[in-house]
């Protein structure tokens, strides 16, 4: 999950995860670039999570636990000033019930079948369905876990967003590929979704592919609020900023008098202000605080592993599979070694008195 968030930083506004398996104490990733939205359930393993970028200022996301509140399914509303109605986004993991006596064994039958939508609503459903049907995979002849799904999708006249017959899951233990991750949209939302594709360059180590698509809204010319800019306004020396403008004011006024066009004057003034901003106002640095031991060597090893996986997906031979296993083992051995070295360096650099205090406090627990 850490690798997925690292890939998503500065690339996406919303990250949708299934099979997250949050612990009972509801601990999840704390990331400086994203806000986590999760279902409001207690003492249950939550399998679905949505992360929203903190620098995404053009829209707002709100949890809709009034529609559904489950460990396997969540809903959020997306709003901005370019769309008349909210967009409902459903995040689903079609897991089998842990209760052996439950007749409605899978989540689609337990939760999704109960959700009735208005055809005027703008709805997107993104899920790990674990369902097999020829609609999205022409190679399938044995339909599995699809009856309730197809019934619900047809009832609401949903369109498939996926490009058919493109695998979204690769089992590197059984060397099998399939299409498990699907996205649907209600009819009035389909034209707003563009550029569905799989990013094979995403180095996340997952068996599931990283899938991206864009939600396009109506084009309306707006003046962006300057407070939404990614500048660190709290650490600006406004006195120096003002003094610099005062020093350059006379020079700017003389040049503006020589410019005849009003539009050209505005462009010149904007350029002067931007140059001053670059000198005195610095942009916010958004970065994750986790994995302090992560380094460039691991980044390169991760890229190599992803490259080996891409080769195997295309040729599916034993030599490519052997290379994946060798690269995988060396990659994880390197992680163990670097983490161990980081911990040794930390202990060597820490003050002995502080280390003794921490040890003493642990002995009293």
C-alpha positions as CSV (number, residue, x, y, z in Angstrom):
1,X,0.0,0.0,0.0
2,X,2.9,2.3,0.7
3,X,4.2,1.8,-2.8
4,X,0.8,2.6,-4.3
5,X,0.5,5.8,-2.4
6,X,4.1,6.8,-3.4
7,X,3.2,6.2,-7.1
8,X,-0.1,8.2,-6.7
9,X,1.5,11.3,-5.1
10,X,1.3,14.3,-7.5
11,X,-0.3,12.1,-10.2
12,X,-3.9,11.4,-9.0
13,X,-6.6,13.2,-7.0
14,X,-8.4,10.1,-5.7
15,X,-6.9,6.7,-4.9
16,X,-9.3,3.7,-4.5
17,X,-8.1,0.6,-2.8
18,X,-9.6,-2.8,-2.1
19,X,-8.3,-5.6,0.1
20,X,-6.7,-3.1,2.3
21,X,-7.3,-5.3,5.4
22,X,-7.1,-2.6,8.1
23,X,-6.6,-4.0,11.6
24,X,-9.3,-4.0,14.3
25,X,-7.9,-0.9,15.9
26,X,-8.5,1.0,12.6
27,X,-4.9,1.9,11.9
28,X,-4.1,2.8,8.4
29,X,-1.5,4.7,6.4
30,X,-1.0,8.3,7.5
31,X,0.3,10.2,4.4
32,X,1.2,13.8,4.2
33,X,-0.2,14.1,0.7
34,X,-3.6,12.3,1.1
35,X,-6.6,12.2,3.5
36,X,-8.0,8.7,4.2
37,X,-11.8,8.1,4.0
38,X,-13.0,4.8,5.5
39,X,-16.2,3.2,6.5
40,X,-17.5,3.9,10.0
41,X,-17.4,0.3,11.3
42,X,-15.9,-0.8,14.6
43,X,-13.8,-4.0,15.4
44,X,-14.1,-5.3,11.9
45,X,-11.4,-5.7,9.2
46,X,-12.1,-2.9,6.7
47,X,-11.2,-4.0,3.1
48,X,-12.0,-0.8,1.2
49,X,-10.3,2.6,1.5
50,X,-10.4,5.9,-0.5
51,X,-7.6,8.5,-0.3
52,X,-8.1,12.0,-1.5
53,X,-5.2,14.3,-2.3
54,X,-4.8,17.2,0.1
55,X,-3.9,19.6,-2.7
56,X,-7.0,18.8,-4.7
57,X,-8.8,22.1,-4.2
58,X,-11.2,22.0,-7.2
59,X,-13.6,19.5,-5.6
60,X,-14.7,18.1,-2.3
61,X,-15.3,14.5,-1.2
62,X,-17.7,13.5,1.6
63,X,-18.3,10.0,3.0
64,X,-21.9,8.8,2.4
65,X,-22.3,6.3,5.2
66,X,-26.0,7.1,5.0
67,X,-26.1,5.2,1.7
68,X,-23.9,2.3,2.7
69,X,-21.7,1.6,5.7
70,X,-19.9,-1.7,5.4
71,X,-16.4,-3.2,5.7
72,X,-16.6,-4.3,2.1
73,X,-18.3,-1.4,0.5
74,X,-18.2,2.4,0.9
75,X,-19.6,5.4,-0.9
76,X,-18.4,9.0,-1.3
77,X,-19.9,12.1,-3.0
78,X,-17.8,14.3,-5.2
79,X,-18.8,17.9,-5.7
80,X,-17.4,20.9,-7.5
81,X,-18.8,24.1,-9.1
82,X,-18.6,22.5,-12.6
83,X,-21.2,19.8,-12.1
84,X,-24.9,20.4,-11.3
85,X,-25.3,17.3,-9.1
86,X,-22.9,15.3,-7.0
87,X,-21.1,12.3,-8.3
88,X,-21.5,9.1,-6.2
89,X,-18.5,6.9,-6.2
90,X,-18.9,3.3,-4.8
91,X,-15.8,1.4,-3.7
92,X,-16.5,-2.4,-3.4
93,X,-14.7,-5.6,-2.5
94,X,-16.8,-8.6,-3.3
95,X,-15.7,-10.8,-0.4
96,X,-17.4,-14.1,0.7
97,X,-19.2,-13.9,4.0
98,X,-17.3,-15.2,7.1
99,X,-20.7,-16.5,8.3
100,X,-21.1,-20.1,7.0
101,X,-24.9,-19.9,7.5
102,X,-25.3,-16.8,5.4
103,X,-27.2,-17.6,2.3
104,X,-26.2,-14.4,0.6
105,X,-22.5,-15.4,0.7
106,X,-20.9,-12.6,-1.4
107,X,-21.0,-8.9,-0.8
108,X,-22.9,-8.2,-4.0
109,X,-25.8,-10.2,-2.7
110,X,-25.6,-8.8,0.9
111,X,-25.0,-5.1,0.2
112,X,-25.0,-4.0,-3.4
113,X,-28.4,-5.6,-4.3
114,X,-30.0,-3.5,-1.6
115,X,-28.8,-0.2,-3.1
116,X,-31.4,1.3,-5.5
117,X,-30.2,4.3,-7.5
118,X,-32.1,7.0,-9.3
119,X,-31.4,7.1,-13.0
120,X,-30.8,10.8,-12.8
121,X,-27.9,10.3,-10.4
122,X,-24.3,10.4,-11.6
123,X,-22.8,7.2,-10.3
124,X,-19.5,5.3,-10.7
125,X,-18.9,1.8,-9.3
126,X,-15.3,0.7,-8.9
127,X,-14.7,-2.7,-7.5
128,X,-12.7,-5.9,-7.1
129,X,-15.6,-8.1,-8.1
130,X,-13.9,-11.6,-8.3
131,X,-16.5,-12.3,-11.0
132,X,-16.1,-13.9,-14.4
133,X,-18.2,-13.1,-17.5
134,X,-17.8,-12.9,-21.2
135,X,-18.9,-9.3,-21.1
136,X,-15.4,-8.2,-20.0
137,X,-13.5,-11.4,-20.8
138,X,-14.2,-13.1,-24.0
139,X,-12.1,-16.2,-23.0
140,X,-14.5,-17.0,-20.2
141,X,-16.9,-19.9,-20.8
142,X,-17.5,-20.8,-17.1
143,X,-19.4,-17.8,-15.6
144,X,-18.6,-17.4,-11.8
145,X,-20.1,-15.1,-9.2
146,X,-21.8,-12.9,-11.8
147,X,-25.5,-13.6,-11.6
148,X,-26.3,-11.0,-8.9
149,X,-23.9,-8.5,-10.4
150,X,-25.3,-8.7,-14.0
151,X,-28.8,-8.5,-12.6
152,X,-28.0,-5.3,-10.7
153,X,-26.0,-3.7,-13.5
154,X,-28.8,-4.4,-16.1
155,X,-31.4,-3.0,-13.7
156,X,-29.6,0.3,-13.5
157,X,-28.5,0.3,-17.2
158,X,-24.8,0.6,-16.3
159,X,-22.1,0.8,-18.9
160,X,-18.7,-1.0,-18.5
161,X,-15.8,1.5,-18.3
162,X,-13.1,-1.2,-18.7
163,X,-11.6,-1.9,-22.1
164,X,-12.7,-5.5,-22.6
165,X,-10.2,-8.4,-22.6
166,X,-7.4,-6.5,-20.8
167,X,-6.2,-8.4,-17.7
168,X,-6.3,-6.5,-14.4
169,X,-4.9,-9.3,-12.2
170,X,-1.8,-11.5,-12.4
171,X,-1.1,-14.3,-9.9
172,X,2.6,-14.6,-9.7
173,X,2.3,-17.8,-7.7
174,X,0.1,-19.7,-10.0
175,X,1.2,-17.8,-13.2
176,X,-2.4,-17.1,-14.1
177,X,-4.0,-13.8,-15.3
178,X,-7.6,-12.6,-15.2
179,X,-10.0,-9.6,-15.2
180,X,-11.2,-9.1,-11.6
181,X,-11.2,-5.3,-11.2
182,X,-14.1,-3.6,-13.0
183,X,-15.6,-0.2,-13.2
184,X,-19.2,0.7,-14.2
185,X,-21.1,3.9,-14.6
186,X,-24.7,4.9,-15.0
187,X,-25.7,5.9,-18.5
188,X,-25.7,9.7,-17.8
189,X,-22.2,9.5,-16.4
190,X,-20.4,7.4,-19.0
191,X,-19.5,10.3,-21.3
192,X,-17.7,12.0,-18.4
193,X,-15.2,9.2,-18.0
194,X,-12.2,9.2,-20.3
195,X,-8.8,7.5,-20.7
196,X,-9.3,4.2,-18.9
197,X,-5.9,2.5,-19.0
198,X,-3.5,0.3,-17.1
199,X,-0.3,1.8,-16.0
200,X,2.3,-0.9,-16.4
201,X,5.1,1.4,-15.2
202,X,3.6,1.7,-11.7
203,X,6.0,-0.1,-9.3
204,X,3.7,-1.2,-6.6
205,X,4.5,-5.0,-6.2
206,X,0.7,-5.7,-6.3
207,X,-0.8,-8.7,-8.2
208,X,-3.5,-6.3,-9.2
209,X,-2.7,-3.8,-11.9
210,X,-2.8,0.0,-11.3
211,X,-5.8,1.3,-13.2
212,X,-6.4,5.0,-14.0
213,X,-9.2,7.0,-15.6
214,X,-10.2,10.6,-15.8
215,X,-13.5,12.2,-14.8
216,X,-14.2,15.1,-17.1
217,X,-16.7,17.8,-16.2
218,X,-18.2,20.7,-18.1
219,X,-15.6,23.3,-19.2
220,X,-16.3,26.6,-17.4
221,X,-13.8,29.4,-17.3
222,X,-13.1,30.2,-13.6
223,X,-10.6,32.4,-11.8
224,X,-8.8,30.2,-9.4
225,X,-8.7,31.3,-5.8
226,X,-5.1,32.5,-5.0
227,X,-5.4,30.9,-1.6
228,X,-5.6,27.5,-3.2
229,X,-2.2,27.8,-4.8
230,X,0.5,25.5,-3.4
231,X,2.5,28.2,-1.8
232,X,3.7,28.3,1.8
233,X,2.1,31.6,2.8
234,X,2.8,31.1,6.5
235,X,6.5,31.5,6.0
236,X,6.6,34.5,3.8
237,X,8.6,37.6,4.8
238,X,5.9,40.1,3.7
239,X,8.1,43.1,4.7
240,X,10.8,42.1,2.2
241,X,8.1,41.2,-0.4
242,X,6.6,44.7,-0.1
243,X,10.0,46.5,-0.1
244,X,11.0,44.7,-3.3
245,X,7.8,45.8,-5.1
246,X,8.3,49.4,-3.9
247,X,11.8,49.4,-5.3
248,X,10.7,48.1,-8.7
249,X,7.5,50.1,-8.8
250,X,8.9,53.1,-10.7
251,X,10.6,51.0,-13.3
252,X,7.4,49.0,-13.8
253,X,5.2,52.2,-14.2
254,X,7.6,53.6,-16.8
255,X,7.5,50.5,-18.9
256,X,3.7,50.2,-18.6
257,X,3.3,53.7,-19.9
258,X,5.1,52.7,-23.1
259,X,2.8,49.7,-23.6
260,X,-0.3,50.7,-25.5
261,X,-2.4,47.5,-25.3
262,X,-4.4,47.0,-22.0
263,X,-4.0,43.2,-22.4
264,X,-0.2,43.6,-22.8
265,X,-0.1,45.8,-19.7
266,X,-1.9,43.1,-17.6
267,X,0.4,40.4,-18.9
268,X,3.5,42.5,-18.0
269,X,2.2,43.3,-14.5
270,X,1.4,39.6,-13.9
271,X,4.9,38.7,-15.0
272,X,6.4,41.2,-12.5
273,X,4.3,39.9,-9.7
274,X,5.2,36.2,-10.5
275,X,8.9,37.1,-10.5
276,X,8.6,38.7,-7.1
277,X,6.6,35.6,-5.8
278,X,9.4,33.3,-7.0
279,X,11.9,35.4,-4.9
280,X,10.1,35.5,-1.6
281,X,7.3,32.9,-1.6
282,X,8.3,29.2,-1.7
283,X,6.0,26.4,-2.7
284,X,4.9,23.8,-0.1
285,X,6.9,20.6,-0.1
286,X,4.5,17.7,0.0
287,X,6.2,14.5,1.0
288,X,5.5,11.3,2.9
289,X,7.2,10.8,6.3
290,X,7.1,7.0,6.3
291,X,9.9,4.7,5.3
292,X,12.9,6.8,6.3
293,X,15.1,3.9,5.3
294,X,13.9,3.9,1.7
295,X,16.7,4.9,-0.8
296,X,17.5,5.1,-4.5
297,X,18.9,1.6,-4.6
298,X,15.4,0.2,-3.6
299,X,13.7,2.4,-6.2
300,X,15.9,1.0,-8.9
301,X,15.4,-2.6,-7.7
302,X,11.6,-2.0,-7.7
303,X,11.7,-0.7,-11.2
304,X,13.7,-3.8,-12.3
305,X,11.1,-6.1,-10.7
306,X,8.3,-4.3,-12.5
307,X,10.1,-4.6,-15.8
308,X,10.6,-8.4,-15.3
309,X,6.9,-8.7,-14.5
310,X,6.0,-6.9,-17.8
311,X,8.2,-9.2,-19.8
312,X,6.6,-12.3,-18.2
313,X,3.1,-11.0,-19.0
314,X,4.0,-10.9,-22.7
315,X,6.0,-14.1,-23.2
316,X,4.8,-16.4,-20.3
317,X,7.8,-18.7,-20.5
318,X,9.8,-20.4,-17.7
319,X,12.9,-18.3,-18.2
320,X,11.0,-15.1,-17.6
321,X,9.3,-16.6,-14.6
322,X,12.7,-17.7,-13.1
323,X,14.0,-14.1,-13.6
324,X,11.0,-12.7,-11.7
325,X,11.6,-15.0,-8.8
326,X,15.3,-14.2,-8.6
327,X,14.7,-10.4,-8.9
328,X,11.9,-10.7,-6.3
329,X,14.1,-12.5,-3.8
330,X,17.1,-10.1,-4.3
331,X,14.7,-7.1,-3.9
332,X,13.3,-8.3,-0.6
333,X,16.7,-9.4,0.7
334,X,17.9,-5.8,-0.1
335,X,15.0,-4.4,1.9
336,X,15.9,-6.5,4.9
337,X,19.5,-5.5,4.7
338,X,18.9,-1.8,4.4
339,X,16.3,-1.8,7.2
340,X,18.7,-3.6,9.4
341,X,21.5,-1.2,8.6
342,X,19.2,1.8,9.2
343,X,18.3,0.5,12.6
344,X,22.0,-0.1,13.5
345,X,22.9,3.4,12.5
346,X,20.0,4.8,14.5
347,X,21.2,2.9,17.6
348,X,24.8,4.0,17.1
349,X,23.8,7.7,16.8
350,X,21.4,7.9,19.7
351,X,22.7,9.2,23.0
352,X,23.4,6.5,25.4
353,X,21.5,8.2,28.2
354,X,18.3,8.5,26.2
355,X,18.7,4.9,25.1
356,X,19.0,3.8,28.7
357,X,15.9,5.8,29.7
358,X,13.9,4.2,26.9
359,X,15.1,0.7,28.1
360,X,14.2,1.5,31.7
361,X,10.7,2.6,30.8
362,X,10.1,-0.6,28.8
363,X,11.2,-2.7,31.8
364,X,8.5,-1.0,33.9
365,X,5.7,-1.7,31.4
